[in-house]
Amino acid sequence: MSKIDLSLDIDSLEILSQTVDTKGNIVIEVQSKATDTPCHKCGKTATKRYGYGPFLTIKHLPLFDKPVYLKIRSVRYQCEHCDDHATTSEQYDWCDRGSKTSKGLEKYLMRSLIHSTVQDVSRKEGLGYKSIVSILQRHIGEKVDWSDYQDLETIGIDEISLKKGYQDFLTIISAIEQSGRLTIIGILEGRQKKDVKDFFESIPKPLIATTKAVCSDMYDGFVQAAKEVFGSQAVVVDRYHVAKLYRAPLDKLRIKEMRRLKSEISAEEYSKLEAMMWILRAHHECLSEADKSKLTLLYKYSPALKEAHKCALKLTHILNTKCNRKVALSKLNRWIKSVDNSDVQCFATFIKTLKKYKPSILNYFKARKNSGFVEGLNNKIKVAKRRCYGFIKPESLFQRMQLDLIGFDMYA
């Protein structure tokens, strides 16, 4: 093999020789420059050499698409602090004790695992499945480490179903820090209020004090648990879930009216009302002239749908308007009163829900926090589930999602 002078980027090692074995692997024989090591028994520094241990072969980062192995003969030290003068093998700064892979290779493998699977990385890198899992366990914990966090400015909470038919729920709790970093801080089995509250209470009090908003849907278990720990002023019911609730009765009315019109007007006239669902959902300023003409025609044939649509647009405008909580309260109350005084009946159930969650909905107007990042995270989880053919344990899902979210920052 022609000699190539390349640095290992490991300052504590000196290269003695380099060879290529019969399998084409690059084998680099090295020796340590260290003159001491921590005693495995008392932890104090041992400086007295006491012979050598066996040769160790540690897999390192590949070179030119060839596997690289570091071959080193471990030095043994005798501890002068222990009464029995225990001996210990040198502990390396570039490799964990007992590991068959270097720390540099482990970081490379962790990068490879991002948005991938253990099985794929195992096959590509020629390492056993259990070895990859062991490396993952060493680098990413199965539960949150609160010492890694300086603040939890915005917390999001939602549930996902592990199986079709909305069964086997998991509660996903995520957070956005002031720096903008998105992480998962908890994955809980089920969605019971007690479990959610217990998790919130497990957050260190200094971190709880940094939380400005807890975004949730209208599930009582989440809302009440958050209120009892963070206070009612911090809980924000997501505006997009509010929009979903008032658009649902409008859609039902549209379907009812379109069926009526189909039987009452000519087929040619009815064909002019195509794609009304999307037209009714869009902002009026985003509609083309053709869409506005269709909307005018629909208003002509269905005054009831016209009034309901205008009420929905007014509420959308309130949610889109940048105003403070007091002004928003006044606008919401006027909207409720105007709907109650009109002939529109389809929003009756929604108004009851709106009144129930009004304080938490109004908290949105403080800093316009919402659960957009939670919905995006749910999509990532669904992709990860399909990629890995499902997750059996919440701990495994926590590890993989943490790696996908912050892996590039940790192992770049």
Backbone torsions as a table, in degrees:
resi	resn	phi	psi	omega
1	MET	NA	130.0	176.6
2	SER	-67.9	137.4	-177.0
3	LYS	-76.8	131.5	177.4
4	ILE	-122.6	121.9	-179.2
5	ASP	-84.9	100.4	178.6
6	LEU	-126.1	141.8	178.8
7	SER	-81.6	140.6	176.1
8	LEU	-82.0	-9.7	-172.8
9	ASP	59.3	28.7	175.0
10	ILE	-125.0	99.5	-173.2
11	ASP	-63.5	-25.4	-175.3
12	SER	-84.1	2.8	-179.2
13	LEU	-117.2	148.0	174.2
14	GLU	-120.6	130.2	-178.4
15	ILE	-80.0	129.3	178.0
16	LEU	-100.1	-42.5	-179.2
17	SER	-160.6	165.3	176.5
18	GLN	-140.6	133.9	-179.2
19	THR	-140.4	170.0	174.6
20	VAL	-121.6	123.8	-178.0
21	ASP	-81.1	-177.0	-175.5
22	THR	-66.5	-19.8	179.6
23	LYS	-92.8	2.5	-179.9
24	GLY	85.5	7.8	178.1
25	ASN	-79.6	142.2	176.7
26	ILE	-86.6	121.5	-179.2
27	VAL	-113.5	120.0	-179.2
28	ILE	-112.7	116.0	177.6
29	GLU	-85.1	129.9	-175.6
30	VAL	-132.7	165.3	171.8
31	GLN	-137.6	153.3	-176.4
32	SER	-82.7	144.0	175.9
33	LYS	-91.4	-5.6	-175.9
34	ALA	-68.1	151.6	178.9
35	THR	-117.9	4.7	177.8
36	ASP	-157.8	172.1	178.4
37	THR	-156.8	153.1	176.3
38	PRO	-70.0	137.5	176.6
39	CYS	-69.8	132.3	-177.5
40	HIS	-70.8	-13.3	-176.2
41	LYS	-97.8	-53.5	-176.7
42	CYS	-103.1	-15.0	178.6
43	GLY	84.5	-7.1	178.8
44	LYS	-80.2	164.3	-175.5
45	THR	-76.0	127.3	175.3
46	ALA	-104.7	129.5	-176.6
47	THR	-117.0	-10.8	-175.7
48	LYS	-88.9	116.4	179.1
49	ARG	-71.3	142.9	-177.2
50	TYR	-138.2	55.2	177.0
51	GLY	86.8	-162.1	-176.0
52	TYR	-129.0	153.1	172.9
53	GLY	-96.9	-170.8	179.6
54	PRO	-71.4	165.2	174.3
55	PHE	-69.2	138.4	176.6
56	LEU	-112.3	141.2	176.3
57	THR	-117.4	113.9	-175.3
58	ILE	-113.9	127.4	178.9
59	LYS	-75.6	134.3	-176.8
60	HIS	-120.8	-174.1	-179.6
61	LEU	-60.6	138.6	-179.9
62	PRO	-66.1	153.4	-179.9
63	LEU	-130.9	124.7	-178.5
64	PHE	54.4	38.6	179.8
65	ASP	63.4	24.4	177.3
66	LYS	-117.7	139.1	176.4
67	PRO	-62.4	140.9	-179.8
68	VAL	-119.9	132.5	177.8
69	TYR	-122.8	136.5	174.8
70	LEU	-99.4	123.2	-179.7
71	LYS	-106.6	121.9	-175.8
72	ILE	-141.3	140.7	175.0
73	ARG	-96.0	118.0	-174.2
74	SER	-71.1	137.9	176.7
75	VAL	-90.9	137.8	176.4
76	ARG	-105.2	143.3	-179.2
77	TYR	-122.4	148.9	176.0
78	GLN	-106.0	128.7	-177.7
79	CYS	-83.8	125.1	179.2
80	GLU	-87.8	-5.3	-178.5
81	HIS	-90.8	-28.1	-179.6
82	CYS	-79.3	144.9	-179.5
83	ASP	-63.8	-35.2	-178.8
84	ASP	-92.8	7.0	-179.9
85	HIS	50.7	55.2	-178.3
86	ALA	-60.9	148.3	176.4
87	THR	-106.2	150.3	-178.6
88	THR	-146.7	147.4	176.7
89	SER	-79.1	150.0	-179.3
90	GLU	-59.3	134.5	175.2
91	GLN	-94.4	123.3	-175.7
92	TYR	-90.5	149.3	176.7
93	ASP	-84.9	-8.5	-177.7
94	TRP	-108.8	4.4	-177.5
95	CYS	-157.1	135.2	177.3
96	ASP	-73.1	149.7	-179.5
97	ARG	-60.5	128.8	179.0
98	GLY	82.4	-4.5	-178.4
99	SER	-83.1	148.8	177.9
100	LYS	-100.2	5.7	179.5
101	THR	-131.0	147.6	178.6
102	SER	-77.6	161.5	178.9
103	LYS	-64.6	-34.4	177.6
104	GLY	-62.9	-42.7	178.2
105	LEU	-67.0	-36.9	-179.8
106	GLU	-63.6	-40.4	176.3
107	LYS	-64.3	-39.4	177.3
108	TYR	-62.1	-41.8	179.3
109	LEU	-67.2	-36.6	177.9
110	MET	-65.7	-37.9	175.0
111	ARG	-64.1	-38.8	-179.8
112	SER	-66.4	-28.8	-178.5
113	LEU	-75.5	-19.6	-178.4
114	ILE	-62.2	125.1	-178.3
115	HIS	58.0	28.4	177.8
116	SER	-133.9	-167.0	179.1
117	THR	-125.4	158.4	178.2
118	VAL	-61.2	-40.4	-178.7
119	GLN	-62.7	-43.4	-179.5
120	ASP	-63.6	-47.7	-178.8
121	VAL	-64.5	-38.0	178.6
122	SER	-60.0	-43.5	-179.3
123	ARG	-72.1	-40.1	-177.4
124	LYS	-69.1	-37.1	-173.8
125	GLU	-99.0	-2.8	176.9
126	GLY	69.6	30.7	177.3
127	LEU	-115.7	152.8	-179.9
128	GLY	-66.8	152.2	179.5
129	TYR	-56.8	-45.7	-178.5
130	LYS	-65.8	-31.1	178.0
131	SER	-65.7	-42.3	178.8
132	ILE	-64.8	-43.1	179.1
133	VAL	-62.0	-40.5	178.9
134	SER	-62.5	-41.3	178.4
135	ILE	-64.9	-42.7	177.8
136	LEU	-59.7	-41.5	-179.7
137	GLN	-64.6	-35.6	-179.5
138	ARG	-71.2	-30.6	-173.4
139	HIS	-95.7	-34.9	-176.8
140	ILE	-121.8	121.0	179.5
141	GLY	-73.8	162.5	179.2
142	GLU	-84.1	-11.7	177.0
143	LYS	-135.7	163.4	-176.2
144	VAL	-66.0	142.4	173.3
145	ASP	-107.1	104.4	-173.6
146	TRP	-65.0	-20.0	179.4
147	SER	-67.8	-14.6	178.9
148	ASP	-81.7	-4.9	-172.8
149	TYR	-115.1	136.4	173.7
150	GLN	-96.6	-29.2	-179.9
151	ASP	-157.7	163.0	174.0
152	LEU	-131.7	72.1	-170.4
153	GLU	-60.2	-47.7	-178.7
154	THR	-129.7	123.1	178.2
155	ILE	-107.8	137.8	176.6
156	GLY	-119.6	143.4	-178.9
157	ILE	-137.5	132.5	-179.8
158	ASP	-157.9	169.8	177.8
159	GLU	-121.1	154.3	172.6
160	ILE	-129.5	158.8	177.9
161	SER	-105.6	128.3	179.7
162	LEU	-75.4	-22.6	-178.0
163	LYS	-126.8	160.3	177.6
164	LYS	-66.0	151.3	-180.0
165	GLY	86.9	17.3	177.9
166	TYR	55.2	59.6	178.0
167	GLN	-123.9	159.6	178.0
168	ASP	52.5	67.8	-177.5
169	PHE	-73.7	145.8	168.1
170	LEU	-121.1	138.1	175.5
171	THR	-94.9	123.4	-178.7
172	ILE	-103.4	120.1	178.7
173	ILE	-116.0	120.4	-176.7
174	SER	-124.6	170.4	-178.2
175	ALA	-149.6	146.4	171.3
176	ILE	-114.3	122.4	178.5
177	GLU	-82.6	170.9	179.1
178	GLN	-59.4	-30.9	179.1
179	SER	-71.1	-12.0	-178.3
180	GLY	96.5	-1.2	-178.8
181	ARG	-73.0	128.9	177.8
182	LEU	-100.3	127.8	178.3
183	THR	-139.8	161.0	170.9
184	ILE	-94.5	130.9	-180.0
185	ILE	-109.7	-10.4	178.8
186	GLY	-169.4	141.4	171.2
187	ILE	-129.7	116.7	-173.9
188	LEU	-112.8	143.0	174.0
189	GLU	-74.6	133.1	-178.5
190	GLY	77.8	-172.2	179.3
191	ARG	-143.7	35.9	179.4
192	GLN	-73.0	144.3	-179.2
193	LYS	-58.5	-41.8	-177.4
194	LYS	-60.1	-44.0	-179.4
195	ASP	-64.8	-41.3	179.7
196	VAL	-66.3	-43.2	179.8
197	LYS	-64.6	-42.4	178.9
198	ASP	-59.8	-38.9	178.8
199	PHE	-66.6	-45.8	179.7
200	PHE	-59.1	-39.1	-179.7
201	GLU	-71.4	-18.5	177.4
202	SER	-78.4	-12.2	177.7
203	ILE	-70.0	132.1	178.5
204	PRO	-54.7	140.7	-176.2
205	LYS	-57.8	-38.3	177.0
206	PRO	-59.8	-34.2	177.8
207	LEU	-74.3	-37.4	176.7
208	ILE	-58.8	-38.3	-178.8
209	ALA	-65.9	-22.4	-179.8
210	THR	-86.6	-7.8	-176.0
211	THR	-78.9	122.8	-179.3
212	LYS	-99.3	-25.2	-178.3
213	ALA	-152.4	140.6	172.0
214	VAL	-120.2	107.3	-174.8
215	CYS	-91.8	132.9	-177.2
216	SER	-149.3	167.8	169.2
217	ASP	-84.4	-161.7	-174.3
218	MET	-95.4	18.9	177.0
219	TYR	-71.3	122.7	-173.2
220	ASP	-59.2	-36.5	-178.8
221	GLY	-58.9	-41.6	179.5
222	PHE	-72.9	-46.1	-174.7
223	VAL	-63.6	-47.5	-177.0
224	GLN	-68.2	-39.3	178.2
225	ALA	-61.3	-42.5	-180.0
226	ALA	-67.2	-39.5	-179.6
227	LYS	-63.5	-39.9	-175.9
228	GLU	-71.1	-23.3	-178.9
229	VAL	-100.5	-45.7	-173.8
230	PHE	-99.5	-13.5	-176.8
231	GLY	94.8	150.5	-175.3
232	SER	-66.4	-25.2	-177.9
233	GLN	-72.5	-17.6	-178.2
234	ALA	-93.4	-16.3	-173.9
235	VAL	-83.5	125.9	-179.6
236	VAL	-119.3	117.6	172.1
237	VAL	-80.4	125.0	-171.3
238	ASP	-60.6	132.0	-177.6
239	ARG	-65.4	-28.7	-178.3
240	TYR	-73.5	-28.7	172.8
241	HIS	-72.0	-33.4	174.4
242	VAL	-63.8	-45.9	179.5
243	ALA	-61.2	-38.9	179.3
244	LYS	-62.2	-36.4	-178.0
245	LEU	-71.2	-38.9	-179.2
246	TYR	-85.7	-15.7	175.1
247	ARG	-81.4	-25.0	179.7
248	ALA	-61.2	-50.0	177.8
249	PRO	-65.6	-31.0	176.2
250	LEU	-64.8	-40.0	177.4
251	ASP	-64.2	-40.6	178.5
252	LYS	-62.6	-41.2	177.7
253	LEU	-65.9	-40.0	177.8
254	ARG	-60.7	-45.9	-180.0
255	ILE	-60.7	-43.5	179.6
256	LYS	-63.0	-44.6	-178.4
257	GLU	-69.5	-38.4	179.4
258	MET	-65.7	-36.3	175.7
259	ARG	-64.6	-40.2	178.1
260	ARG	-64.3	-45.7	-178.2
261	LEU	-65.2	-33.8	-179.6
262	LYS	-61.8	-31.7	-179.8
263	SER	-90.8	-13.6	-174.4
264	GLU	-105.4	-31.0	-177.8
265	ILE	-108.4	168.5	-177.7
266	SER	-69.8	157.2	179.7
267	ALA	-62.2	-36.2	179.9
268	GLU	-65.3	-41.6	179.7
269	GLU	-70.2	-39.0	-179.2
270	TYR	-65.5	-32.1	-179.9
271	SER	-65.1	-20.1	178.6
272	LYS	-75.0	-9.4	-176.8
273	LEU	-104.8	29.6	179.5
274	GLU	-70.9	151.4	175.6
275	ALA	60.8	32.9	-178.9
276	MET	-70.0	-26.9	-179.6
277	MET	-58.0	-48.3	-177.5
278	TRP	-73.1	-31.4	178.7
279	ILE	-66.7	-40.6	-180.0
280	LEU	-69.8	-25.5	-179.2
281	ARG	-85.9	-22.6	-174.5
282	ALA	-78.3	156.4	172.3
283	HIS	-67.2	142.0	-175.3
284	HIS	-61.1	-36.1	-178.9
285	GLU	-71.0	-14.7	179.6
286	CYS	-91.6	-4.8	-177.0
287	LEU	-80.3	144.1	173.9
288	SER	-78.6	171.1	179.3
289	GLU	-63.4	-36.0	178.7
290	ALA	-65.7	-40.4	178.7
291	ASP	-66.2	-39.3	178.5
292	LYS	-64.5	-35.3	177.5
293	SER	-65.7	-41.0	177.5
294	LYS	-63.5	-40.8	-179.2
295	LEU	-65.0	-41.0	177.6
296	THR	-62.2	-41.1	178.4
297	LEU	-64.6	-40.7	178.2
298	LEU	-65.0	-41.6	177.5
299	TYR	-58.8	-37.5	-179.0
300	LYS	-63.6	-41.8	-176.3
301	TYR	-85.7	-21.1	-175.8
302	SER	-137.8	84.2	177.6
303	PRO	-59.5	-33.8	-179.1
304	ALA	-64.7	-42.4	178.6
305	LEU	-68.8	-32.6	177.5
306	LYS	-61.6	-47.5	-179.0
307	GLU	-65.7	-42.8	-180.0
308	ALA	-64.1	-40.3	179.8
309	HIS	-64.9	-40.2	179.8
310	LYS	-66.5	-36.0	176.2
311	CYS	-64.3	-41.7	179.2
312	ALA	-64.8	-40.6	179.0
313	LEU	-63.7	-38.1	178.6
314	LYS	-63.7	-41.8	179.6
315	LEU	-68.0	-38.5	175.9
316	THR	-60.7	-41.3	179.5
317	HIS	-63.2	-38.8	178.5
318	ILE	-63.1	-44.6	-179.6
319	LEU	-66.9	-29.7	-179.3
320	ASN	-83.6	-18.1	-177.1
321	THR	-76.1	130.9	177.0
322	LYS	-83.0	102.4	179.2
323	CYS	-144.1	170.6	179.7
324	ASN	-83.6	175.7	-173.9
325	ARG	-64.4	-37.8	-178.3
326	LYS	-65.9	-45.0	178.9
327	VAL	-65.1	-40.4	179.2
328	ALA	-62.9	-39.3	178.0
329	LEU	-60.1	-44.7	179.2
330	SER	-61.9	-42.3	-179.6
331	LYS	-67.7	-40.1	178.9
332	LEU	-65.3	-41.8	178.6
333	ASN	-63.0	-39.8	178.0
334	ARG	-65.9	-38.6	179.7
335	TRP	-64.1	-45.0	179.3
336	ILE	-60.8	-43.6	-179.4
337	LYS	-64.6	-40.8	-179.2
338	SER	-66.6	-36.4	178.3
339	VAL	-69.7	-41.0	178.8
340	ASP	-62.6	-33.1	-178.3
341	ASN	-85.5	-6.1	-179.5
342	SER	-95.6	-179.9	177.9
343	ASP	-88.3	1.9	-179.0
344	VAL	-75.4	122.4	-177.2
345	GLN	-109.8	-14.3	-170.5
346	CYS	-70.9	-17.9	-177.3
347	PHE	-96.1	11.1	-174.7
348	ALA	-60.4	-48.0	-179.6
349	THR	-67.1	-39.8	179.3
350	PHE	-62.2	-39.1	-177.9
351	ILE	-64.9	-35.9	176.2
352	LYS	-62.0	-43.9	178.3
353	THR	-65.6	-40.0	179.7
354	LEU	-60.9	-42.9	179.0
355	LYS	-65.9	-37.6	-178.8
356	LYS	-64.0	-42.5	-175.1
357	TYR	-104.9	14.9	-174.7
358	LYS	-54.6	-46.2	-179.6
359	PRO	-58.5	-41.9	-178.8
360	SER	-74.2	-31.9	176.4
361	ILE	-67.0	-39.8	-179.3
362	LEU	-68.1	-24.6	177.8
363	ASN	-62.2	-20.7	177.3
364	TYR	-59.1	-33.0	-174.6
365	PHE	-77.4	-7.2	177.4
366	LYS	-68.2	-51.4	-178.8
367	ALA	-136.3	9.9	177.9
368	ARG	55.4	43.4	174.7
369	LYS	-79.1	143.8	177.6
370	ASN	-146.7	177.1	-176.0
371	SER	-95.6	24.9	179.5
372	GLY	-57.4	-41.3	-179.3
373	PHE	-68.6	-28.7	178.3
374	VAL	-68.8	-44.0	179.4
375	GLU	-64.6	-38.0	176.6
376	GLY	-64.8	-37.9	178.4
377	LEU	-66.7	-39.2	177.5
378	ASN	-59.5	-37.5	177.9
379	ASN	-65.6	-40.1	176.9
380	LYS	-61.6	-40.1	-179.8
381	ILE	-64.8	-41.5	179.1
382	LYS	-63.4	-39.8	177.4
383	VAL	-64.7	-43.0	179.5
384	ALA	-63.7	-38.3	178.4
385	LYS	-62.9	-42.6	179.1
386	ARG	-69.2	-38.9	-178.6
387	ARG	-64.7	-39.8	-176.6
388	CYS	-99.5	10.3	179.8
389	TYR	57.0	41.7	175.8
390	GLY	89.3	162.1	176.2
391	PHE	-125.3	132.7	-179.6
392	ILE	-83.6	-41.2	-175.1
393	LYS	-112.0	140.3	174.8
394	PRO	-58.4	-32.4	-179.1
395	GLU	-62.9	-39.0	178.9
396	SER	-66.2	-42.1	178.0
397	LEU	-63.3	-40.2	178.8
398	PHE	-60.3	-47.1	-179.2
399	GLN	-60.0	-48.5	-174.8
400	ARG	-67.9	-37.8	179.8
401	MET	-71.7	-36.4	174.9
402	GLN	-61.7	-43.0	180.0
403	LEU	-64.0	-43.1	179.9
404	ASP	-65.0	-34.3	-175.1
405	LEU	-81.8	-42.7	-173.8
406	ILE	-121.9	8.2	-177.2
407	GLY	-61.0	-42.4	-178.3
408	PHE	-66.2	-33.6	177.0
409	ASP	-69.9	-35.1	-177.2
410	MET	-80.0	-34.7	-171.9
411	TYR	-122.8	22.6	-179.7
412	ALA	-65.2	NA	NA
